[in-house]
Amino acid sequence: MDVPEADLTALVAALRAAPPRAGHVRVLALDGRSGAGKTTLAARLGRLLAAPCVSLEDLYGGWDGLAAGIERLVADVLVPLAAGGTPRVPHYDWTARAWREPRPLSVDGGLLVVEGVGAGARAAAPYLSLLVWLEASTALRRTRALARDGDVYVGHWDTWAAQEAALLVQDDTRSRADIILRTDTDSPHASLPDA
């Protein structure tokens, strides 16, 4: 997925123009279903903004942990930021299937990128300065996700997709997005959400 520089520039400008909502920190949330391109875009934006990135993959705690990951994002990252503290980000080791020592998160530059399914959930919304929804076809998303995670993901795709679908019904994240970025075309493009 190659997001045009114009769209990256627009995302950065929109974030910088938005008010900080997690204490002094402006939080950019990249949400969308598995394989939409969130992690790739977060890495590019993190470098461009010189901002740390929190991946919800570290917070889920396993294949059935989508809802719990959102709770951890809010309780362990966003609430401490809003209170002016230093969050300690939980870290789940998917290989060992165990929690590792949380790591302190320094957000000295006042910008934070959060990426993953649920980054824009309603529970997180009060702390977000900008919510970007990434969207791609199911077939392409599945191809990307399986290419990234290999055979490990194959047996969990349906379970994870069901959690995503339930979250979308509950939170309607796409309709609340400030920007929608299609990532399944030859030329990804950003747009405002449908009215």
N, C-alpha and C positions, 0 to 999 in steps of 0.2 A: 504494500500500500504506500503510495507516494503522494502525500498531501502537497498541493502546490504552495509555493512560498507566499503567495498572496493570501491564502487561507490561514497559514501560520501567522502571518503579520496581523491579520484581522483578529485572530484569537488572542494574540498577545495584547493588542490595543484594547480589545473589549475587556480583558482581565484587568489591565492597568487602569481603565476608566471606571471599573466597578468598585463599590465601596468594600472595605474589609468587613467581614462578618464573623470572623473567628479571632476576636481580640484585634490586634493590629495586622492580622494576616489575611491576605486575599487567597481564597481557596478555589482552584479550578478543578472541577469534577469532570472526568471523562467516563461516561457510562454507555452501555449498549450491551447487546447479547454477546455470548462467547464467540470469539473469532472475528469481531467487528473491526479490530485494529486499535483497541485502546492502549495496549501495552507499547506498541510501536510508536504511536503518536505521543504517549506520555514521555517516552525516552527522548524523543526529539524536542519536545517542549521543555522538559527539564533542563536539557543542555542549553537551549536558547534563552531560557529565563534564569539560568543558574539557580534553579530551585530544586529542593528535594522532592522526591516522589514517594508516595505511599501506595503500594499495590494491595488491593483487597485480597489477592491470593495469599498473602501472608497472614490474613486475619480470619479466613473462612474456617479453618480447623478441620478440613476434610470435605468430602464430596457432598455431604448433606448439610453443610454449614453456611449457606448463603445468608439466611436471616441472622445467624449469630455473628457473622462477619460484619454486617451492617451495624449491629449493636456495639461491637468492639471499636469500629471506626468512630462512632459517635462518642462512646464513653472513654476510650483510651487515647484518642487523637484530637477530635474536634472540641470536646468540652474543656480539656486542659488548655488547648490553645486559646479558646475564648476567655478563659480565666487568667491568661497571662503566664501560664506555667509551661513546663517542658514536658511534652507528651512522651510516653514510653510505648513504643509501637510493638505490639505482640508479633511473634514470628512463629508460624507453624512450619515444621519440617515435613514436607509431603512424603519424602522417602522413608524417614524414621517413624512417621505418623505420631509425632510428639511435638509438644510446644518447646521452643527454645527461649532463652533469656530475652525479654523485650529490650529493644534498643532505644536510647534517647533520640529524640528528633529535634534538631536545631533548625529553626526557620528564621535565621538572621535577616534574610533579605525581604521578609514579609510576603513571600509568595510560596504556595504549596500546590503541587499537582497530586490529585488523588485519582487513581484509575482502577476500574474493575466493575463487574456487574454489581449494582447497588450503590455505587459512588454517589449517585444523585437521588437516593431514596428520600422519601418524605422526612424521615427522622434526621437526615443529614442536612436537609434543605436550609434551615435557618442559619447555617454556618458557611454556606457556599456563596461565593461572589459571582461565579459563572458556571453554568451547567451546559456541557456539550454532549449531545447524544450522537453516537456513531452507529451507522446503520448499513447493513449489507444483506444480501440474500442468504437464506438458510444454507443452501448448497455451498456457497463460497465460504461462509463462516465455518461450517463443519470441516471443509477442506483445510482451511487455515489452522483451526484448532488442533486437528489431528496431525497436521504436519509439525506443529509446534510441540505438542505433548506426546505424540506417537501412540503406541498401543495402550499406554496407561489410561488415556482418556476414552478410548473406544467403548469400554464397558460402562462408562459413567455418563455418556452424552445424553441419553434420554432422561436420566434422573436429574441431571443439572438443568437441562432444558425445561423440565417441568417446574423446577424451582424458579427459573427465570420467568416463565409464563405466569406463575402465581404472583410474583413480585410486580410484574407489569400490570396485571389486573388490579392489584392492591394500590400501587403507587402511581401508576400512569406517568412514569418518568418522562417518556418521549414528549408528551404534550406540555410538560413544564420546562423543557429545555430552552435555553436562551439561543442556542445554535444547534442545528442538525447537520451532521456531516455524513454524506453518503460516501461509502468507501468501496462500493462494488462496481464502479464504473472505471473506464480507462482514465477519466479525469475526475477524481473526487472533488466534490464541491460542497460548500457550506451554504446553509439557507436558514432563514428564520422558521420557527415551527409553524405548522398549519394553524390558521385561526379557527 
